[in-house]
């Protein structure tokens, strides 16, 4: 079953609608969706290495645009939208502490969240709530998200065939590791 799912994902990743799906997931992940675009980016680059840079650019652009949506949610729809999202991620108490130091170190918060597994959407919404300068937010988002997605694309471009072979030979192990990391990440975020 895992093998069929893997093969289906690779065929979807090579399909004509894959960029639309990647852009959509990347956009919505930056403001409310919990699944990172890397889950589509990785098989898409493996399936079509010659498009690695295009996929990374698409991910970066749509992620930053989605981040601006998150910023606007925080700025204009805090009670209606931001509170439920931040509550879901267990970050409401953290928000008041965060806002106090945010404007002083806001660029670094956005930059680090854009690079790491920390939910970027929490920072995008918090940036709007705290009133971080929008140009600073956009610049930090472009730099961090660009570094992240272009690094993934570069590694897969350079080492694609061996990584694909490694994944295919150890598909069960890779799937188990992915699930453990995904569940562990949600548990870690819940109790941080």
N, C-alpha and C positions, 0 to 999 in steps of 0.2 A: 504494500500500500504506500509506504513512504517513497519507494522508488517511482511509482506512478505519479505521485504528487510532485516529486522533484522534476521528472521529465515534463510534466504538464507545465510547471512553473517556467522551466527553460524554454518550452515552446511558446508560452505566453510572452515571455521576455523578448523573444525574437520576432513576435508578431507585429503587425502594423499599428495596433492600438496600445502597445506597451508604453510609448512616450507619454500618451495622454494619461494612462493610469499612474505612471511615475510622477508626472507633474501634479496630478490631483492629490495623490497621497502625500507628496512633499508639501504641498500648499496647506492642506487641512491639518497635517501633523504639527505644523508650527503654531496652531492656535487651539485646537481641541482634540485631535485624534491621537490615541495612544500608541499606534504602531509606526515605527520609524520607516522612512523611505528606503533605507538600506536593504530591507527585505526584497524590494524590487530592483534596486540599483545593482546589487551584486549579481543576481542571475542574468540581468540584462547585459552587463558588461561581459560576463562570461560567455553569453550567447553571441554577442557581437562586439568583440574587442575594438574593432576599428571605430566604433561610436562612443568609446569610453568618455572622451572629453565632452562630447555633446551631451551625454547623459548627466555628467557631473555639472555642467553649466545649467542644464534644465533643472536639476535638483536644487542648485544654489539659487537660481532666480525665483523659482516657485516657493522655495522655503522662505526666502526673504519677504516675498509678497505675502505669504501666509503669516509670517512674523508681524508684518505691519497690521494685518487683520487682528492678530492677538493684541497688539499694542492698542488698537482702536477699541477693542472689546474692553480692555482694562480702563481706558480713558472714558469711554462713553456708556458702556453697558456693564459696569462693575457688578451691580446688584443682580441684574437679570441673568448674566451669562458667566461672569468671572467667578462669582462666589461659588456656584455649583462646580465649576471646573477645578478651582483651587481646593474646595472641600473634598472632591473626589481624590485628588492627589495628596490630601492630608497636609496642605500648606497654608491654611488660613491663619493659624497662630504665628507661623513663621513670617507671614506677610507684614505684620506691624513692625517687627524687628528689622526686616529687610528694607522697608521703606525709609526707616531712619537713616541708614547708611547708603542707601541706593544712589542718591544723586551724587555723592562724593566718588563712589567707585562703580557707577553704573556701567561704564564701558567694559570694565573687566568682568562684571557679572554676565553681561550679554556674550562677550567673547568666550568665556569659559563654558557657559551653558551651550553655546553653539557648537563647541568641539566635543563635549563629553556626553555620556549617556544621561546626564541630568535632563529632565524634561524641559526642553527649550520653550515649550508653550507656557510653562509657569513663569519664565523670565519675560517672555513677550507680553503677557498680560500684566505682570508686575511692573514692567517698564511704563506701560500706559497709566497704571494706577499711580505710580510714583511721579509721573510727569517728566521722565528722562527726556532729554532733548531728542526729538525725532531724528535729526541728521546723525547724531552720535549713535543712536540705536541702529539705524540703517547701516552705517559704516561698520560698526562692530559685527552686525549680522552678516554682511557680505564677506568680511574677512574670515570670520570663524566658520560659517557654513561652507564657504568656498574651500577653505583649507580641509575641512572634514570630507566633503564629497570628492574633491579632486585627489585627496590622498587615497581614498578607497579606490577610485578609478585608476589611479597610477599603479597601485599595487596589483590590482587585477589585470591591468594592461600588461605590466611587466612580467607577472608570474601567473598569468591566466591558465595556460594549459596544465602546469603542475598542480595548481590549486584545484582546478576542475577534476583532474585525475584523483587527487587526494580525497576530495569530497565524495566522488562517486565510489571509490573503494571503501570508504568508511561512512557511508550514508547514515546507517543506523546510529553510530556513535556521534556523528555531527548533529543529527536531529535531537538526540538525547541531550547533548551539550547545549544546544540552542534553547531547548525548553527549560533546562535547569537555569541557565543564565537569564532567560526572560522572566521566569517565576521569581528567581532570586532578586532580580532588579526591582520588580513590583513590590516584593516584601521589604526590601531595603528602603525604597522610597516611602513606603507606608509608615515605617518606624523611624525615619530620620527627622 
